[in-house]
């Protein structure tokens, strides 16, 4: 059973989903994933991701995170990993 996303991340991801032109998948990592998986406190409210699928929607995700909607403080930090994704 997948863990439930705590506020404000659930609301954030819902708002991002509604703002995008089509469905996308974010491959997330970092403190966000650990905090959700193990119900740990997390002082930062951002969501780090390494990949967007379909990949041609990466620009849309980044644009949504820059909107003057308050989402920019909490969303999209693309975290590059050496050699992945290409």
PyMOL commands that place a pseudoatom at each C-alpha (Angstrom):
pseudoatom trace, name=CA, resn=UNK, resi=1, chain=A, elem=C, hetatm=0, pos=[0.000, 0.000, 0.000]
pseudoatom trace, name=CA, resn=UNK, resi=2, chain=A, elem=C, hetatm=0, pos=[1.390, 3.382, -1.012]
pseudoatom trace, name=CA, resn=UNK, resi=3, chain=A, elem=C, hetatm=0, pos=[1.791, 5.954, 1.762]
pseudoatom trace, name=CA, resn=UNK, resi=4, chain=A, elem=C, hetatm=0, pos=[-0.548, 8.921, 1.747]
pseudoatom trace, name=CA, resn=UNK, resi=5, chain=A, elem=C, hetatm=0, pos=[1.009, 12.226, 0.788]
pseudoatom trace, name=CA, resn=UNK, resi=6, chain=A, elem=C, hetatm=0, pos=[0.928, 14.758, 3.605]
pseudoatom trace, name=CA, resn=UNK, resi=7, chain=A, elem=C, hetatm=0, pos=[-0.088, 18.387, 3.235]
pseudoatom trace, name=CA, resn=UNK, resi=8, chain=A, elem=C, hetatm=0, pos=[1.080, 20.612, 1.656]
pseudoatom trace, name=CA, resn=UNK, resi=9, chain=A, elem=C, hetatm=0, pos=[2.642, 18.224, -0.860]
pseudoatom trace, name=CA, resn=UNK, resi=10, chain=A, elem=C, hetatm=0, pos=[-0.634, 16.533, -1.796]
pseudoatom trace, name=CA, resn=UNK, resi=11, chain=A, elem=C, hetatm=0, pos=[-2.235, 19.888, -2.561]
pseudoatom trace, name=CA, resn=UNK, resi=12, chain=A, elem=C, hetatm=0, pos=[0.879, 21.026, -4.400]
pseudoatom trace, name=CA, resn=UNK, resi=13, chain=A, elem=C, hetatm=0, pos=[1.013, 17.989, -6.664]
pseudoatom trace, name=CA, resn=UNK, resi=14, chain=A, elem=C, hetatm=0, pos=[-2.742, 18.209, -7.299]
pseudoatom trace, name=CA, resn=UNK, resi=15, chain=A, elem=C, hetatm=0, pos=[-2.384, 21.876, -8.333]
pseudoatom trace, name=CA, resn=UNK, resi=16, chain=A, elem=C, hetatm=0, pos=[0.545, 21.034, -10.617]
pseudoatom trace, name=CA, resn=UNK, resi=17, chain=A, elem=C, hetatm=0, pos=[-1.428, 18.181, -12.152]
pseudoatom trace, name=CA, resn=UNK, resi=18, chain=A, elem=C, hetatm=0, pos=[-4.339, 20.505, -12.880]
pseudoatom trace, name=CA, resn=UNK, resi=19, chain=A, elem=C, hetatm=0, pos=[-2.050, 23.123, -14.466]
pseudoatom trace, name=CA, resn=UNK, resi=20, chain=A, elem=C, hetatm=0, pos=[-0.319, 20.736, -16.882]
pseudoatom trace, name=CA, resn=UNK, resi=21, chain=A, elem=C, hetatm=0, pos=[-1.679, 20.191, -20.400]
pseudoatom trace, name=CA, resn=UNK, resi=22, chain=A, elem=C, hetatm=0, pos=[-1.604, 16.379, -20.100]
pseudoatom trace, name=CA, resn=UNK, resi=23, chain=A, elem=C, hetatm=0, pos=[-0.764, 13.696, -17.540]
pseudoatom trace, name=CA, resn=UNK, resi=24, chain=A, elem=C, hetatm=0, pos=[2.880, 13.304, -16.548]
pseudoatom trace, name=CA, resn=UNK, resi=25, chain=A, elem=C, hetatm=0, pos=[4.867, 11.060, -14.245]
pseudoatom trace, name=CA, resn=UNK, resi=26, chain=A, elem=C, hetatm=0, pos=[7.492, 12.577, -11.955]
pseudoatom trace, name=CA, resn=UNK, resi=27, chain=A, elem=C, hetatm=0, pos=[10.272, 10.277, -10.775]
pseudoatom trace, name=CA, resn=UNK, resi=28, chain=A, elem=C, hetatm=0, pos=[11.067, 11.770, -7.393]
pseudoatom trace, name=CA, resn=UNK, resi=29, chain=A, elem=C, hetatm=0, pos=[13.937, 11.257, -4.988]
pseudoatom trace, name=CA, resn=UNK, resi=30, chain=A, elem=C, hetatm=0, pos=[15.605, 12.852, -2.016]
pseudoatom trace, name=CA, resn=UNK, resi=31, chain=A, elem=C, hetatm=0, pos=[14.218, 13.996, 1.289]
pseudoatom trace, name=CA, resn=UNK, resi=32, chain=A, elem=C, hetatm=0, pos=[10.675, 14.216, -0.067]
pseudoatom trace, name=CA, resn=UNK, resi=33, chain=A, elem=C, hetatm=0, pos=[10.618, 10.493, -0.860]
pseudoatom trace, name=CA, resn=UNK, resi=34, chain=A, elem=C, hetatm=0, pos=[12.177, 9.485, 2.454]
pseudoatom trace, name=CA, resn=UNK, resi=35, chain=A, elem=C, hetatm=0, pos=[9.814, 11.701, 4.428]
pseudoatom trace, name=CA, resn=UNK, resi=36, chain=A, elem=C, hetatm=0, pos=[6.743, 10.245, 2.732]
pseudoatom trace, name=CA, resn=UNK, resi=37, chain=A, elem=C, hetatm=0, pos=[7.909, 6.616, 2.773]
pseudoatom trace, name=CA, resn=UNK, resi=38, chain=A, elem=C, hetatm=0, pos=[8.920, 6.593, 6.425]
pseudoatom trace, name=CA, resn=UNK, resi=39, chain=A, elem=C, hetatm=0, pos=[6.562, 9.279, 7.802]
pseudoatom trace, name=CA, resn=UNK, resi=40, chain=A, elem=C, hetatm=0, pos=[9.486, 11.477, 8.807]
pseudoatom trace, name=CA, resn=UNK, resi=41, chain=A, elem=C, hetatm=0, pos=[9.292, 15.191, 9.507]
pseudoatom trace, name=CA, resn=UNK, resi=42, chain=A, elem=C, hetatm=0, pos=[10.596, 17.292, 6.659]
pseudoatom trace, name=CA, resn=UNK, resi=43, chain=A, elem=C, hetatm=0, pos=[11.524, 20.936, 7.193]
pseudoatom trace, name=CA, resn=UNK, resi=44, chain=A, elem=C, hetatm=0, pos=[11.713, 21.698, 3.459]
pseudoatom trace, name=CA, resn=UNK, resi=45, chain=A, elem=C, hetatm=0, pos=[8.515, 21.460, 1.455]
pseudoatom trace, name=CA, resn=UNK, resi=46, chain=A, elem=C, hetatm=0, pos=[10.006, 21.056, -2.006]
pseudoatom trace, name=CA, resn=UNK, resi=47, chain=A, elem=C, hetatm=0, pos=[9.647, 18.040, -4.268]
pseudoatom trace, name=CA, resn=UNK, resi=48, chain=A, elem=C, hetatm=0, pos=[12.866, 16.961, -5.984]
pseudoatom trace, name=CA, resn=UNK, resi=49, chain=A, elem=C, hetatm=0, pos=[12.567, 14.997, -9.195]
pseudoatom trace, name=CA, resn=UNK, resi=50, chain=A, elem=C, hetatm=0, pos=[15.011, 13.457, -11.650]
pseudoatom trace, name=CA, resn=UNK, resi=51, chain=A, elem=C, hetatm=0, pos=[12.776, 12.666, -14.588]
pseudoatom trace, name=CA, resn=UNK, resi=52, chain=A, elem=C, hetatm=0, pos=[9.476, 13.671, -16.184]
pseudoatom trace, name=CA, resn=UNK, resi=53, chain=A, elem=C, hetatm=0, pos=[7.601, 11.250, -18.423]
pseudoatom trace, name=CA, resn=UNK, resi=54, chain=A, elem=C, hetatm=0, pos=[6.862, 11.913, -21.169]
pseudoatom trace, name=CA, resn=UNK, resi=55, chain=A, elem=C, hetatm=0, pos=[10.169, 13.728, -21.339]
pseudoatom trace, name=CA, resn=UNK, resi=56, chain=A, elem=C, hetatm=0, pos=[8.852, 16.415, -23.686]
pseudoatom trace, name=CA, resn=UNK, resi=57, chain=A, elem=C, hetatm=0, pos=[6.707, 17.700, -20.787]
pseudoatom trace, name=CA, resn=UNK, resi=58, chain=A, elem=C, hetatm=0, pos=[9.735, 18.660, -18.654]
pseudoatom trace, name=CA, resn=UNK, resi=59, chain=A, elem=C, hetatm=0, pos=[9.448, 22.258, -19.849]
pseudoatom trace, name=CA, resn=UNK, resi=60, chain=A, elem=C, hetatm=0, pos=[5.765, 22.299, -18.859]
pseudoatom trace, name=CA, resn=UNK, resi=61, chain=A, elem=C, hetatm=0, pos=[6.568, 21.089, -15.348]
pseudoatom trace, name=CA, resn=UNK, resi=62, chain=A, elem=C, hetatm=0, pos=[9.294, 23.694, -15.004]
pseudoatom trace, name=CA, resn=UNK, resi=63, chain=A, elem=C, hetatm=0, pos=[6.966, 26.420, -16.319]
pseudoatom trace, name=CA, resn=UNK, resi=64, chain=A, elem=C, hetatm=0, pos=[4.226, 25.479, -13.864]
pseudoatom trace, name=CA, resn=UNK, resi=65, chain=A, elem=C, hetatm=0, pos=[6.710, 25.638, -11.015]
pseudoatom trace, name=CA, resn=UNK, resi=66, chain=A, elem=C, hetatm=0, pos=[7.550, 29.219, -11.997]
pseudoatom trace, name=CA, resn=UNK, resi=67, chain=A, elem=C, hetatm=0, pos=[3.988, 30.507, -12.148]
pseudoatom trace, name=CA, resn=UNK, resi=68, chain=A, elem=C, hetatm=0, pos=[2.988, 33.309, -9.794]
pseudoatom trace, name=CA, resn=UNK, resi=69, chain=A, elem=C, hetatm=0, pos=[0.691, 30.847, -8.050]
pseudoatom trace, name=CA, resn=UNK, resi=70, chain=A, elem=C, hetatm=0, pos=[2.811, 30.150, -5.006]
pseudoatom trace, name=CA, resn=UNK, resi=71, chain=A, elem=C, hetatm=0, pos=[3.877, 26.774, -6.366]
pseudoatom trace, name=CA, resn=UNK, resi=72, chain=A, elem=C, hetatm=0, pos=[7.417, 27.909, -7.147]
pseudoatom trace, name=CA, resn=UNK, resi=73, chain=A, elem=C, hetatm=0, pos=[8.440, 27.805, -3.492]
pseudoatom trace, name=CA, resn=UNK, resi=74, chain=A, elem=C, hetatm=0, pos=[7.436, 24.198, -3.142]
pseudoatom trace, name=CA, resn=UNK, resi=75, chain=A, elem=C, hetatm=0, pos=[7.883, 22.368, -6.383]
pseudoatom trace, name=CA, resn=UNK, resi=76, chain=A, elem=C, hetatm=0, pos=[10.190, 21.550, -8.992]
pseudoatom trace, name=CA, resn=UNK, resi=77, chain=A, elem=C, hetatm=0, pos=[13.779, 21.129, -8.328]
pseudoatom trace, name=CA, resn=UNK, resi=78, chain=A, elem=C, hetatm=0, pos=[15.140, 18.927, -11.052]
pseudoatom trace, name=CA, resn=UNK, resi=79, chain=A, elem=C, hetatm=0, pos=[18.008, 17.087, -9.472]
pseudoatom trace, name=CA, resn=UNK, resi=80, chain=A, elem=C, hetatm=0, pos=[20.459, 15.786, -12.043]
pseudoatom trace, name=CA, resn=UNK, resi=81, chain=A, elem=C, hetatm=0, pos=[22.230, 12.531, -11.299]
pseudoatom trace, name=CA, resn=UNK, resi=82, chain=A, elem=C, hetatm=0, pos=[25.480, 11.665, -12.977]
pseudoatom trace, name=CA, resn=UNK, resi=83, chain=A, elem=C, hetatm=0, pos=[24.666, 9.815, -16.171]
pseudoatom trace, name=CA, resn=UNK, resi=84, chain=A, elem=C, hetatm=0, pos=[20.923, 9.545, -15.518]
pseudoatom trace, name=CA, resn=UNK, resi=85, chain=A, elem=C, hetatm=0, pos=[18.667, 10.449, -17.140]
pseudoatom trace, name=CA, resn=UNK, resi=86, chain=A, elem=C, hetatm=0, pos=[20.543, 10.890, -20.385]
for i in range(1, 86): cmd.bond("trace and resi %d" % i, "trace and resi %d" % (i + 1))
show_as sticks, trace
zoom trace
